[in-house]
């Protein structure tokens, strides 16, 4: 039997323990949220922020949405989605056009949720930042606005629901997105608001932000999905439970994945978006 090739040795940024941790709160703490955006800590988990009835209404709105995309037969995709993809688009113009086309339908994901859903929470954060002289706005390109949110519902399909990957440098190096201001963002973070999940489906994060040489050694271009687990064994990892009602914000330059659910045939459904400081007085949001 032929020897297996040695796993690629990943190189890149590894942070000390006082950074590579998740802060937990039982309510939204915008100072902690801002610490994540400023690169002071790897992530934060705000538990039970969305009420059960709000989660259920969003879930219903999602499954009845006119722009719900189901995985095509015969593909490896395991996610039902609403919202325009950025990295998965064919180009910046296509993404911006798609974001505008689905904007109203994405807004409708939060219909009949009152002031208890994510848009209302971000309005509070906007006011919090304004008191500090910082503006929160959607990312733009030549006067056209990015998407606000995506929603995705996944089932089990292999050892992970979502394979190990990183998002920040791949986004910065994506040639089809050249010129988009998010490529200049200082510290790119992802936010996830969970509306449905059972046991399993945890967020797993490794303390490595791979460099371009690592990705090239694995044959990756700007898309980095699918780091072999053995290439990550040398790095500390955090497993962060994600339950319905929780909101998580974290550094997406770190390799991260979504673990399997304990029970097949059940869904992990989340609202997703990105945020980052563009400069000292501007925070961007996009999806």
C-alpha positions as CSV (number, residue, x, y, z in Angstrom):
1,X,0.0,0.0,0.0
2,X,1.4,3.3,-1.1
3,X,2.3,5.8,1.7
4,X,-0.1,8.7,1.9
5,X,1.4,12.1,1.2
6,X,2.3,14.2,4.2
7,X,-0.4,16.8,5.0
8,X,0.3,20.3,3.9
9,X,1.9,22.3,6.8
10,X,-0.2,25.4,7.1
11,X,1.6,28.7,7.7
12,X,0.0,32.1,8.6
13,X,-1.1,34.0,11.6
14,X,-1.5,32.3,14.9
15,X,-2.7,34.4,17.8
16,X,-2.0,34.2,21.5
17,X,-4.6,32.8,23.9
18,X,-5.8,36.2,25.1
19,X,-7.0,36.8,21.6
20,X,-8.1,33.3,20.5
21,X,-11.2,32.9,22.7
22,X,-14.9,33.6,22.6
23,X,-16.5,36.0,25.1
24,X,-20.0,34.8,26.2
25,X,-22.9,37.1,27.3
26,X,-26.6,36.4,28.1
27,X,-27.5,39.6,26.2
28,X,-26.1,41.8,23.5
29,X,-23.0,43.8,24.7
30,X,-22.1,46.2,21.9
31,X,-18.7,47.0,23.5
32,X,-17.8,43.3,23.3
33,X,-19.2,43.2,19.7
34,X,-17.0,46.2,18.8
35,X,-14.0,44.5,20.4
36,X,-14.4,41.6,18.0
37,X,-14.6,44.0,15.0
38,X,-11.5,45.8,16.2
39,X,-9.5,42.6,16.4
40,X,-9.2,42.5,20.2
41,X,-10.7,39.0,20.6
42,X,-11.5,36.2,18.2
43,X,-15.3,36.1,18.8
44,X,-18.3,36.5,21.0
45,X,-21.5,34.5,21.6
46,X,-24.6,36.3,22.8
47,X,-27.0,33.7,24.1
48,X,-30.8,33.6,23.6
49,X,-30.9,37.1,22.1
50,X,-33.7,36.2,19.7
51,X,-37.0,35.1,21.3
52,X,-38.4,31.6,20.3
53,X,-41.4,33.2,18.6
54,X,-39.1,35.5,16.5
55,X,-37.0,32.5,15.5
56,X,-40.1,30.5,14.5
57,X,-41.5,33.4,12.4
58,X,-38.2,33.9,10.6
59,X,-38.0,30.2,9.9
60,X,-41.6,30.2,8.5
61,X,-40.8,33.2,6.3
62,X,-37.7,31.5,5.0
63,X,-39.4,28.3,3.9
64,X,-42.2,30.3,2.2
65,X,-39.9,32.9,0.5
66,X,-40.3,33.4,-3.2
67,X,-36.5,33.6,-3.6
68,X,-35.7,30.4,-1.7
69,X,-33.0,28.5,-3.6
70,X,-33.0,24.7,-3.2
71,X,-30.0,22.6,-3.9
72,X,-29.9,21.3,-7.4
73,X,-30.3,17.5,-7.8
74,X,-27.0,15.7,-8.3
75,X,-24.9,18.4,-6.7
76,X,-23.0,18.4,-3.4
77,X,-24.8,21.5,-2.1
78,X,-26.7,20.8,1.1
79,X,-28.0,24.3,1.8
80,X,-31.3,26.0,1.1
81,X,-30.6,29.7,0.8
82,X,-32.1,33.2,0.5
83,X,-29.9,36.1,-0.5
84,X,-27.3,37.0,-3.0
85,X,-23.8,35.3,-2.7
86,X,-20.7,37.5,-2.9
87,X,-17.8,35.1,-3.3
88,X,-20.0,32.7,-5.2
89,X,-21.0,35.3,-7.8
90,X,-19.5,35.5,-11.2
91,X,-18.6,39.2,-10.7
92,X,-19.2,42.3,-8.7
93,X,-21.9,43.6,-11.1
94,X,-23.8,40.3,-11.0
95,X,-23.7,40.3,-7.2
96,X,-24.9,43.9,-6.8
97,X,-27.7,43.3,-9.3
98,X,-28.8,40.1,-7.5
99,X,-28.6,41.9,-4.1
100,X,-31.0,44.5,-5.4
101,X,-33.4,42.0,-6.9
102,X,-33.8,40.1,-3.7
103,X,-33.5,43.0,-1.3
104,X,-37.3,43.2,-0.6
105,X,-37.6,39.4,-0.2
106,X,-34.7,39.3,2.2
107,X,-36.3,42.1,4.2
108,X,-39.5,40.0,4.3
109,X,-37.6,37.3,6.2
110,X,-38.2,39.5,9.2
111,X,-41.8,40.2,8.6
112,X,-44.1,40.0,11.6
113,X,-41.2,39.9,14.1
114,X,-41.7,43.4,15.5
115,X,-38.5,44.9,16.9
116,X,-37.1,41.6,18.1
117,X,-35.2,40.6,15.0
118,X,-31.7,41.3,13.6
119,X,-32.4,44.5,11.7
120,X,-33.8,46.2,14.8
121,X,-30.8,45.1,16.8
122,X,-28.4,46.5,14.3
123,X,-30.4,49.8,14.4
124,X,-29.5,49.9,18.1
125,X,-25.9,49.2,17.3
126,X,-25.9,52.0,14.7
127,X,-27.0,54.4,17.4
128,X,-24.4,53.1,19.8
129,X,-21.7,53.6,17.2
130,X,-22.9,57.1,16.2
131,X,-22.4,58.2,19.8
132,X,-18.8,57.3,19.3
133,X,-18.5,59.1,16.0
134,X,-18.6,56.0,13.9
135,X,-21.1,55.4,11.0
136,X,-22.5,51.9,10.3
137,X,-23.6,51.5,6.6
138,X,-23.9,49.0,3.9
139,X,-20.9,48.4,1.7
140,X,-21.2,50.2,-1.7
141,X,-19.7,50.2,-5.1
142,X,-20.3,53.2,-7.4
143,X,-23.5,54.1,-5.6
144,X,-24.9,50.5,-5.6
145,X,-25.4,48.8,-2.2
146,X,-24.4,45.4,-1.0
147,X,-26.8,42.9,0.3
148,X,-27.9,43.1,3.9
149,X,-28.3,39.4,5.0
150,X,-28.3,35.9,3.7
151,X,-30.2,33.0,5.3
152,X,-29.1,29.4,4.9
153,X,-30.5,26.1,6.2
154,X,-28.3,23.1,6.1
155,X,-28.5,19.3,6.8
156,X,-25.7,16.8,7.4
157,X,-23.6,15.9,4.4
158,X,-20.3,14.3,5.5
159,X,-18.1,14.9,8.5
160,X,-19.0,18.6,8.6
161,X,-22.1,20.5,7.6
162,X,-19.8,23.1,6.3
163,X,-16.2,22.1,5.5
164,X,-13.2,23.9,7.1
165,X,-12.5,27.2,5.3
166,X,-11.5,30.8,5.8
167,X,-13.1,33.9,4.3
168,X,-11.1,37.0,4.8
169,X,-8.0,36.7,2.6
170,X,-10.0,34.7,-0.1
171,X,-12.4,37.7,-0.3
172,X,-9.5,40.1,-0.5
173,X,-7.8,38.2,-3.3
174,X,-11.0,37.3,-5.4
175,X,-10.2,38.8,-8.8
176,X,-13.8,39.0,-9.8
177,X,-14.5,41.4,-6.9
178,X,-11.6,43.8,-7.6
179,X,-12.5,47.4,-6.6
180,X,-15.1,46.5,-4.0
181,X,-14.4,48.4,-0.8
182,X,-14.8,45.4,1.4
183,X,-11.5,44.2,0.1
184,X,-9.9,47.1,2.0
185,X,-11.7,46.3,5.2
186,X,-9.3,46.1,8.2
187,X,-10.6,43.0,10.1
188,X,-13.3,41.0,8.4
189,X,-15.8,39.4,10.8
190,X,-18.8,37.2,10.2
191,X,-22.1,37.3,12.2
192,X,-24.5,34.4,12.5
193,X,-28.0,34.6,14.1
194,X,-29.3,31.1,14.7
195,X,-33.1,30.5,14.4
196,X,-33.1,26.7,14.3
197,X,-30.7,24.0,15.6
198,X,-30.7,20.9,17.7
199,X,-27.7,19.0,19.3
200,X,-24.6,19.4,17.2
201,X,-24.1,21.9,14.4
202,X,-21.4,23.7,16.5
203,X,-19.1,26.3,15.2
204,X,-15.5,25.0,15.1
205,X,-12.7,27.5,14.8
206,X,-8.9,26.8,14.6
207,X,-6.2,29.2,15.6
208,X,-4.7,29.7,12.1
209,X,-5.3,32.3,9.5
210,X,-3.6,30.6,6.5
211,X,-1.4,32.6,4.1
212,X,-1.4,32.6,0.3
213,X,1.4,30.0,0.2
214,X,-0.7,27.6,2.3
215,X,-3.7,27.9,0.0
216,X,-1.5,27.5,-3.1
217,X,0.1,24.3,-1.6
218,X,-3.4,22.9,-1.3
219,X,-4.4,23.9,-4.8
220,X,-6.8,26.6,-3.6
221,X,-7.5,29.8,-5.5
222,X,-9.5,32.5,-3.8
223,X,-12.0,29.8,-2.7
224,X,-10.5,28.0,0.4
225,X,-13.3,25.6,1.3
226,X,-12.1,22.1,2.3
227,X,-8.9,22.3,4.4
228,X,-8.0,18.7,5.2
229,X,-8.5,18.1,8.9
230,X,-5.0,16.6,9.3
231,X,-3.6,20.0,8.1
232,X,-5.3,21.6,11.1
233,X,-4.3,19.1,13.8
234,X,-1.3,21.2,15.0
235,X,-3.4,24.2,15.8
236,X,-5.6,24.8,18.9
237,X,-9.4,24.8,18.2
238,X,-12.5,26.1,19.9
239,X,-15.9,24.4,19.6
240,X,-18.7,26.9,20.1
241,X,-22.2,25.6,20.6
242,X,-24.8,27.4,18.5
243,X,-28.5,27.3,19.6
244,X,-31.7,28.9,18.4
245,X,-31.7,32.5,19.5
246,X,-28.0,32.9,19.7
247,X,-26.0,35.5,17.8
248,X,-22.3,34.8,17.1
249,X,-19.7,37.3,15.8
250,X,-16.2,36.1,15.0
251,X,-13.0,36.6,13.0
252,X,-13.4,34.8,9.7
253,X,-9.8,34.9,8.8
254,X,-9.5,31.9,11.1
255,X,-10.2,28.5,9.6
256,X,-13.7,27.6,10.7
257,X,-16.3,24.9,10.0
258,X,-19.8,23.8,11.1
259,X,-19.9,20.4,12.8
260,X,-22.4,17.6,12.0
261,X,-25.8,17.6,13.7
262,X,-26.3,14.7,16.0
263,X,-29.4,13.6,14.2
264,X,-29.7,13.4,10.4
265,X,-32.7,15.0,8.7
266,X,-32.7,18.1,10.9
267,X,-31.8,21.6,10.0
268,X,-29.4,24.3,11.2
269,X,-30.9,27.6,10.0
270,X,-29.1,30.9,10.3
271,X,-29.1,34.5,9.2
272,X,-25.6,35.5,8.1
273,X,-23.8,38.7,7.3
274,X,-20.3,40.3,7.5
275,X,-19.0,43.4,9.3
276,X,-15.7,45.3,9.4
277,X,-14.2,48.6,10.2
278,X,-13.2,50.2,6.9
279,X,-11.5,53.1,8.7
280,X,-11.6,54.7,12.1
281,X,-15.1,56.2,11.6
282,X,-16.8,53.7,9.3
283,X,-18.2,50.1,9.9
284,X,-19.3,48.2,6.8
285,X,-22.0,45.6,6.6
286,X,-22.6,43.2,3.7
287,X,-23.7,39.7,2.9
